[in-house]
Amino acid sequence: MRKILVLSDTHSHIDARIMHHVTWADEVWHAGDIGDLAVTDAIKKVRPLRAVYGNIDDHQARAEFPLHNRFFCEEVSVWITHIGGYPGKYHPAIREELKAQPPQLFICGHSHILKVQFDKTLNLLHLNPGAAGIHGFHQVRTLLRMVIEGSNIKDLEIVELGPRALPREV
Protein backbone atom coordinates (compact mmCIF):
# COMPACT_ATOMS: atom_id res chain seq x y z
CA MET A 1 0.00 0.00 0.00
CA ARG A 2 1.28 3.45 -0.97
CA LYS A 3 -0.19 6.81 0.04
CA ILE A 4 0.25 9.20 -2.89
CA LEU A 5 0.06 13.00 -2.98
CA VAL A 6 -0.49 14.47 -6.46
CA LEU A 7 0.10 18.15 -7.13
CA SER A 8 0.86 20.44 -10.03
CA ASP A 9 1.44 24.03 -11.03
CA THR A 10 3.21 25.21 -7.89
CA HIS A 11 4.88 28.00 -9.92
CA SER A 12 7.72 28.38 -7.37
CA HIS A 13 5.41 28.29 -4.33
CA ILE A 14 5.73 25.87 -1.42
CA ASP A 15 4.24 26.46 2.02
CA ALA A 16 3.28 24.72 5.25
CA ARG A 17 -0.14 23.74 3.87
CA ILE A 18 1.45 21.81 1.02
CA MET A 19 4.15 20.35 3.25
CA HIS A 20 1.54 19.08 5.73
CA HIS A 21 0.16 16.84 2.98
CA VAL A 22 3.66 15.89 1.82
CA THR A 23 4.33 14.42 5.27
CA TRP A 24 1.09 12.37 5.01
CA ALA A 25 2.28 10.69 1.79
CA ASP A 26 4.64 7.82 1.08
CA GLU A 27 5.39 9.39 -2.33
CA VAL A 28 4.72 12.75 -3.97
CA TRP A 29 3.99 13.14 -7.69
CA HIS A 30 4.33 16.60 -9.28
CA ALA A 31 2.76 17.10 -12.71
CA GLY A 32 4.86 20.05 -13.82
CA ASP A 33 5.19 23.82 -13.76
CA ILE A 34 7.39 23.48 -10.73
CA GLY A 35 9.01 26.88 -11.08
CA ASP A 36 11.90 27.25 -8.66
CA LEU A 37 13.56 23.91 -7.87
CA ALA A 38 13.45 24.92 -4.19
CA VAL A 39 9.90 23.48 -4.36
CA THR A 40 11.01 20.00 -5.37
CA ASP A 41 14.09 20.19 -3.15
CA ALA A 42 11.85 20.84 -0.12
CA ILE A 43 9.62 17.90 -1.03
CA LYS A 44 12.57 15.55 -1.65
CA LYS A 45 13.94 16.29 1.83
CA VAL A 46 10.77 14.76 3.29
CA ARG A 47 9.44 12.16 0.81
CA PRO A 48 10.37 10.44 -2.45
CA LEU A 49 9.33 12.53 -5.45
CA ARG A 50 8.39 11.71 -9.03
CA ALA A 51 7.95 14.76 -11.25
CA VAL A 52 7.84 16.06 -14.80
CA TYR A 53 8.72 19.48 -16.12
CA GLY A 54 6.09 21.86 -17.43
CA ASN A 55 5.99 24.62 -20.00
CA ILE A 56 7.18 27.33 -17.55
CA ASP A 57 10.06 25.28 -16.20
CA ASP A 58 13.62 26.32 -17.04
CA HIS A 59 16.62 24.33 -18.25
CA GLN A 60 17.49 23.23 -14.69
CA ALA A 61 14.09 21.61 -14.15
CA ARG A 62 14.24 20.09 -17.64
CA ALA A 63 17.65 18.61 -16.84
CA GLU A 64 16.39 17.08 -13.58
CA PHE A 65 12.93 15.87 -14.61
CA PRO A 66 11.52 14.27 -17.78
CA LEU A 67 8.65 15.52 -19.94
CA HIS A 68 6.86 12.19 -19.46
CA ASN A 69 7.20 9.84 -16.51
CA ARG A 70 5.82 6.32 -16.97
CA PHE A 71 6.18 3.81 -14.15
CA PHE A 72 4.36 1.29 -11.98
CA CYS A 73 3.23 2.02 -8.45
CA GLU A 74 2.38 -1.31 -6.87
CA GLU A 75 0.52 -2.94 -9.80
CA VAL A 76 -0.89 0.28 -11.29
CA SER A 77 0.62 1.63 -14.51
CA VAL A 78 1.01 5.41 -14.28
CA TRP A 79 1.78 8.11 -16.83
CA ILE A 80 2.48 11.67 -15.64
CA THR A 81 2.97 14.55 -18.08
CA HIS A 82 2.27 18.26 -17.85
CA ILE A 83 0.19 18.99 -20.95
CA GLY A 84 -2.03 15.98 -21.57
CA GLY A 85 -5.52 17.19 -22.33
CA TYR A 86 -8.66 15.35 -21.26
CA PRO A 87 -10.61 12.24 -22.26
CA GLY A 88 -11.79 12.71 -25.82
CA LYS A 89 -9.51 15.75 -26.17
CA TYR A 90 -6.01 14.49 -25.46
CA HIS A 91 -3.08 16.58 -26.64
CA PRO A 92 -2.05 15.62 -30.21
CA ALA A 93 1.57 14.97 -29.17
CA ILE A 94 0.55 12.05 -26.93
CA ARG A 95 -2.79 10.92 -28.33
CA GLU A 96 -1.53 7.97 -30.40
CA GLU A 97 0.79 6.58 -27.72
CA LEU A 98 -1.97 6.96 -25.13
CA LYS A 99 -4.33 4.96 -27.33
CA ALA A 100 -1.68 2.33 -28.13
CA GLN A 101 -0.47 1.89 -24.54
CA PRO A 102 -2.95 3.39 -22.10
CA PRO A 103 -1.92 3.46 -18.45
CA GLN A 104 -4.37 2.69 -15.68
CA LEU A 105 -3.75 6.16 -14.24
CA PHE A 106 -3.07 9.24 -16.41
CA ILE A 107 -2.04 12.43 -14.61
CA CYS A 108 -1.46 15.88 -16.05
CA GLY A 109 -1.48 19.50 -14.93
CA HIS A 110 -1.28 22.74 -16.94
CA SER A 111 -4.93 23.86 -16.94
CA HIS A 112 -5.07 24.77 -13.21
CA ILE A 113 -8.49 23.07 -13.29
CA LEU A 114 -9.05 20.20 -10.88
CA LYS A 115 -10.52 17.24 -12.75
CA VAL A 116 -11.08 13.58 -11.92
CA GLN A 117 -12.59 11.70 -14.83
CA PHE A 118 -12.79 8.09 -15.92
CA ASP A 119 -12.09 7.54 -19.62
CA LYS A 120 -14.36 4.65 -20.62
CA THR A 121 -12.83 4.43 -24.10
CA LEU A 122 -9.27 3.87 -22.86
CA ASN A 123 -10.26 2.34 -19.51
CA LEU A 124 -8.11 4.74 -17.49
CA LEU A 125 -8.53 7.19 -14.65
CA HIS A 126 -7.58 10.73 -15.65
CA LEU A 127 -6.46 13.09 -12.88
CA ASN A 128 -5.57 16.76 -12.93
CA PRO A 129 -4.86 17.99 -9.39
CA GLY A 130 -5.48 21.63 -10.29
CA ALA A 131 -2.92 24.16 -9.08
CA ALA A 132 -1.24 24.16 -5.66
CA GLY A 133 0.56 27.45 -6.25
CA ILE A 134 -0.52 31.07 -5.86
CA HIS A 135 0.04 32.21 -9.46
CA GLY A 136 -2.57 31.75 -12.16
CA PHE A 137 -6.27 32.26 -12.74
CA HIS A 138 -7.53 29.53 -10.39
CA GLN A 139 -9.40 30.73 -7.31
CA VAL A 140 -8.74 27.80 -4.95
CA ARG A 141 -5.46 25.94 -4.53
CA THR A 142 -5.95 22.18 -4.80
CA LEU A 143 -4.17 18.84 -4.76
CA LEU A 144 -5.16 15.18 -4.63
CA ARG A 145 -4.45 12.38 -2.17
CA MET A 146 -5.03 8.68 -2.82
CA VAL A 147 -3.99 5.21 -1.84
CA ILE A 148 -2.71 2.61 -4.28
CA GLU A 149 -2.92 -0.95 -3.06
CA GLY A 150 -2.01 -3.67 -5.51
CA SER A 151 -3.99 -2.89 -8.66
CA ASN A 152 -6.52 -0.71 -6.84
CA ILE A 153 -6.67 3.08 -6.68
CA LYS A 154 -8.76 4.00 -3.66
CA ASP A 155 -9.54 6.63 -1.06
CA LEU A 156 -9.14 9.46 -3.58
CA GLU A 157 -9.50 12.81 -1.82
CA ILE A 158 -9.66 16.35 -3.17
CA VAL A 159 -7.81 18.73 -0.88
CA GLU A 160 -8.49 22.46 -0.95
CA LEU A 161 -5.56 24.47 0.38
CA GLY A 162 -7.39 27.79 0.48
CA PRO A 163 -7.66 30.78 -1.83
CA ARG A 164 -5.02 31.43 -4.45
CA ALA A 165 -4.35 34.96 -3.25
CA LEU A 166 -2.31 35.31 -0.10
CA PRO A 167 -3.59 37.78 2.50
CA ARG A 168 -1.97 41.18 2.12
CA GLU A 169 0.06 42.55 5.00
CA VAL A 170 -1.45 45.64 6.58
NORTADA-V761463 format. One line per field, one symbol per residue. phi: phi as a letter, one per 20 degrees, with the letter a starting at -180 (. if undefined). psi: psi as a letter, one per 40 degrees, with the letter a starting at -180 (. if undefined). A space follows every 10 residues. Layout:
phi = ???
psi = ???
This chain:
phi = .cedddbblf lmdcbffffg fgffeebddd enlfnfffff fffffdbfcd bcedfefeff fffecefccd addldeeccd bedcncgnbf fgfdgfffff cfefcdcbcm fmdfbcbeef felcedccfm ceeddpefec fcbccbcdcm dddblfcede eofffefefe
psi = hhhhhhiifd fehhaddddd ddddidihhh fifdbheddd ddddddiihh iiiadeiadd ddddiidihh ihhbehhihh idhdaihefi hddedddddd ghidhhhibd eehhhhhhhd defihhhhea heaehaeidh hiiiiihhhb ehhifhhhhh eaidhiiii.
